[in-house]
Every structure is written in C-alpha cells, then in structure tokens.
Amino acid sequence: MKNVILLLSVFSFLNFLSPQAVNGQKSELSSDFHSERRQQLREKLPNNSVAVFFSSPVRNRANDVDFEYHPDPNFYYLTGWNEPHAVLLLFSTPQKDEQGSYFEKLYVRERDARNEMWNGRRLGVAGALTMGFDRVALKELFLTDKHDFNRFDTVFMFDFKNDVRDGSDSSDLFDLQKHFKQAINFPENFDPERYRLYQRIRQAKVSEVPTIKRMIEYYAKSDPSLMEDPVIQEFITQAEDETTLTDLKTRTAFLVRDYNFDVDQLGTFMASLREIKTSEELILLKKAVQISAQGQREVMKAIKPDMTEREVQGIHQLVYKKYGAAHEGYPSIVGAGDNACVLHYITNNKTDIKNQLILMDLGAEYNGYTADVTRTIPVSGKFTPEQRALYQIVYDSQTAGINAAQKGASFREITQASFAVVQEGLLELGIIETPEEFRKYLPHGVAHHIGLDVHDPGLYENLETNMVITVEPGIYIPEDSPCDPKWWNIGIRIEDDILITDAGPINLSADAPRAWQDIEALMKEKSALDDFTLPPLKLD
C-alpha cells in the first residue's frame, strides 16, 4: 500500500506540473524569423562587405566523450541551424553564380548513414534548403570555392575560439577556420583586445574619451601589457583635445592598415538586434521564465533540512524537464550558508544545509532561450531576525530597481536606485560605517539582458520596448567580514526577469514569491514530493 501511495503521489506531482500550464502557443522559431534576422543584419553592413560566422566547436568532456552540442547563439539566431562544422557567409551586395544572384551561403555537413546511426540524424544540404537560405553547399566546398575575401572593403567576423580541436575530418571546423585565416591573411599573433581598442580610438569623439579609458582599464585587468602600448599610454594621458585625438586616430589607423577584417563591429551589430525581442522570441522566453519560477515554487514547498544542495538542484531540474526544458541555461548556483556568499558557486555539494539560507540562482533553457531567476529562502521555513532584516533590504532594493526600469531609462538609473537602498540599509544596521563601504557586500551590477545567452548581448543604452532584463541586487557577508559576527555567512540575492513595455516593467517571474512573508507562507504548503523516497543502495 505504501508503494501505491508513493506512485499516486508522484503521478499527482507530474500531473500538477502538466506542460499545459505554460504551453498553449506554437513555440518553435520559424524559418522566416531567422531569414528576417539575416536581412536586418545585412541592412547594417556597409557596401562591399561580408559577415562570416562559424558554428560553435564540439566541446570535449573527457577522452572520447563529448558534451551534447550547443550551437553558437549568434549563429543559431541567424540560421536556426543546430549542427556543428558549419559556416555562414552574409553579403551586403548580391553575389553571382550560374544560378543567378544571392546574398547568403550556408556550408553544412553531408548526410552520413553510419555516423547518424551512432550520433543522431543530420539535415544535410537538402534539409538546409528547406530553411530558406539562398545557397547551401557541403562544407568541403568552403575550402575550394573561390571567395576572394581581399576584394571586400571589410570582412566582419568574431575572434576565433581557442578550443577548436583538429579532428580526423579534413574539413571540420578547425580546417574551415584555418582556410579562412589564410584567405584573410590573419596574423598568427593577432591580439583582439588591442585591435578592439585601436578601433575604438580610431573612431573616437572627444566626448567618448572617458568611456574608452574605462574600457582600457577593464581590458588591462586581464592583460596588463596593454598599458605599455605607446599609443594606448598616450591616449590615456593626453587625449583631452581634438588635435591630440586626431593625431592618435591617424596613428591607430596606420597600425591596422593591413587588415580588411574587423573583429569589433559585428558584435555591436548583433547586440543591436538581439537586445530587442520579437513576439516569437518572447513566447519562448516567457516559457523559460515561467518554468524557472515553477521550479522555485516547488522547491519552496519540498525543501527539507536533511536535504543537500544537490537534491535541491535536482528538484529544479525535474520541474524543468517535465515542462519540456531540456537544459539549464547556465550552471546552477545552489549555495547554502557560506556558499551563498560565493557569487558563482556551482559545486553544489554541501550535504548539511539545515538552519541556513539557501541561495538558488537557476534558469531553464527552453528552445534555446534561457531564464535567470534567483530566490533565497530559509531551509527551516522561517527567516531569523538577522536574515529577515538583510532580506528586506535586498527586497526593497530590487523593488526600487524594477520600478526604475521604465522605457527610456538607463541601466545606470536601475543600478543607482538599487544601490541607494542597499547603502542606506547597511548603514542603518551598522554593518558599514561610511556609504562607500557598501560595495564590499554588493560587488556586482544589478541588471543585464537575457535571451539566447543568460548574459545576452546589448548596447546597454536606454531601455526600449521588448527588452527583457534582470534586476538582481544582493548582499553577501562572508565570515570574518568587518562587522558583527551575527551577520556572517549570510548571502542573499533576489533576481527577476523584467519585460520592458510602453506601460511599464512587467515581472515575468512574479509567480515565484519574492516577499519574505509570501515565501514563509508557501513553504508551509505540502509538496507532492513530500512522500517521495528511494530504497537504500545495496553496496554489499
């Protein structure tokens, strides 16, 4: 009878999580969606230019085991193509062949019955032709087609990934990129950060000098040698007037004179497209967010003091997969106690979580689009006075940030609104003595775009309708912090996914309770997983 009750309980849970709760509209992106994105990008390309995109590499887990393939988000956005070893050429002006004129060409793998039996079906050229491309060819032909890239004024591209393996296939991604590098005379010692800074300096206005200086400081953190570059040094110290800046622009133009490729502007073009979501994208993104919110709700009901961080993560994943989300959009962060103070803690292996706050930063990926939702809850079901005091500050900070996320507002306004609340709250509690100290306990920004990437590209200018952003302030007080020990090992973050509309911000993840009172109330409710048990393992 106990087993029958267990099965009924699990079936009840699965029925409760019926996909009908979030489905209801066709969710797949159409071929028209991708072709329209290619057309939009083409309209941004200057005359006599070409944009070249390579698919993501197949990434290795260990030895002869690879990870499941995940397409490059930009490549997928433009093509809908979900297979490796592919190349897309997008031309600003029509090209000619024996069939007539065309603006784009996609190179793909051929069908292979034996390989497909082991590793899954391929679409091949015939399948790709049904997706609306002007021209499709086998990838081997990319090595022999006569694309004289030197005849273009500009070849737009992204910098090359450094984890591309040279396999036995003579036309795999490694060979495709090697051929392309030779065709554009790509320098072996090319420094993309230095090049990017040269390009910024070459195009700079006097009003943009402070922004570029901050960019230099950012890149120099990972590459201090940039500060030894004579042009960059002079820009930092002397680029205050039009005359000096003009001289520096001339010198940087000379330094990149031999290149007709550009690894800088394509990212800007793509960011300007991807930061505004279409109606088709919003369907997928809303589903991803709703699924993630349901995961948070179910954990609030199901969590028990004798669980582990990994079990909590597993509940989220069960909910995701029941709703049809194949993956998490990024490595899940499930940290209890001191682990909540590690911003990107992904080990999730603590076994004793009782009487602690647990921070859960997870996002379902639905048909490529990922949510990013964070909740922090007391494993015991009730916040302590110290936990509640800090939680309320973060809650008020996030509320201020969401309210600031109006169409036309800047990301800076969201940040300032959120920071001001944390600053004041920590001062009132005596955790900090001066306003500037709050950054010890809130060291990150509070908003970013989401979409095909959890940190989706964007220009980060003023908010526009149909942008989807996060608002995610937090407070993290690790052990040995310079404050009363009663605050130690408390880490709190609240993160929601916000749709920008003409009528104001809409919280897409509002189904997951934010207020501490609502969290405590939901944690008192029964979960269908309450009676879920597994037999002990037989290790004899």
Phi, psi and omega in degrees: 000322180299319179295323179297316179298319180298314181296317178299321181296316180293317178298323177297319178298314181294323178292321178300325181269030180305135179301342180301340181292333180238348177277194177130336176230154176301130188253341185288141174289139182275163174299326178298322178304309184292319180294325177294324177293322177295320179296319179298319178293318181302324180293340178272344183284136175290164182301146179056052177224166178219142174252132184242125180237136173248146175292166177293153173286158169284126186258139187267134176275309177188134175054245184260020180246121178259156170290156171301138186291136175235123184291155171297129184302320178294318180297315180294320180303321183273336190237328191075009184275131189238032180233152182281177175058052181229155179224138174241129172249129181235118187257143179285331181232155186296141175256160184242141168215188184295341179271347182130215182256154179206158180248351187208153177212131180247130177252130186222170175290153173275164174294151182207100188302316182293314180296321181293330177296326181271321194239005177107159186289151174244156177273323181068187182296316182299318179294320180294326181295336178284354185261009169091019178276147177299313181220141174226137180217162175293147184299331179301330183287342176298331181283342185241340178300143185271074173265103178276091184293342179289343181279351178272144175295321180218135171250107181275137184199166169262157175297156185280143174291150182260010182241034179267119182271148176265099181271191182283339178291123184284357176227037176282183185303321179303313182288324177298316180289323178300316178298317181294318178302318179294322183292332181253008181057048183286123183294141180295327183257030183298134180249100186296324180293316179296317178299316181299320178291320176302316181296320178297316179296318183299330184255006191287148166257160181303323182293340182267356184303313180301321179296318180292325176298319178295323177297318178299315179300321180296310181294327183292340178297324179264342179220083183301338182296341178301327182288349178267353180291126184302317181294316180294319176302313182293324178298316182295320188266336190231352186282064182252348182227166185297322183295311180296318181296320179299318178297317179294322178296321178296319181291320179291324176300323178293322183293332181252019187295332185275359183256130168253006175263158183222116179259013186251309191286333183298323176298322177293317178302312183292322179298320181294333177278311190286339182288339177256119184271141175277172179298324178295318179295320182296327176301312182292318183292319178298321178296314179302318181291316180297319177299316181296320178295321178294325175299316178298318180298314184294322177296320179303325180276328190265341188296141179226152182301335182269008177281171175246166176303321183292323177296319179298316177300321181297326177295315176304313184294324177300315179298315181303311186289327177297325179275000176096009176273114186288332189221167162274146183284348180193163180301129185290141177252110178229095187235126179255145176060234182298333179294336178291345180270359175261113193300317181243052178285118182233007180291317173054048185238012178289134182260342180245103184244002186297148178062023180236160166282145175236124180264127185235104181248101185220159177208128175287142172256117183244115182049042175096340184261134188244139172273176179203091188236132180233135171227150177234123187226156176276125181301327181289344183097355182215130178289140170285164179304320180292315179299317182294320181297315179290322180299319181296324177297313180296319178300312180295323178297315180293320178301317178297320179294317179296316179298331179281347185278062180264152175306132181093344178284163178259161174298328179298322179295321177298313182298313182297319179297317180291315182299320184300321181290317179296317179303309181295319182295318180291327175295315182297325180278353180078014180284329174236156181255334178233151184304324185293338185290347185299336182291345172299326189251355172221080189271003185241170173285177186236006182206141174204161176287153168232161181171235175293334171250149176294327170250080187291148179292150177195165178276344178056047172257221181283150182292141179232159179304137178074016161281148173236120185232164170263156164230118194212067174288166178200169172223131183226119184236089181289165178302146180074013173293153182282065178204176179305131181302343180295343180266351187295151175062028171252120176234127184225132169218138173237126185224129177231159181256120193245125175269127179273125180229168177298330184270359180124174182288142176242125179277104182288339183255022185295344179296337176272116184306141178253314185293143183298326179296319181289325177296311180299322180294316181292327181292346176277345182283154179284148173249148175295346179270358183303324183260010182281119178225159177237149179291153177294150177287143178264105187255011181291000000 
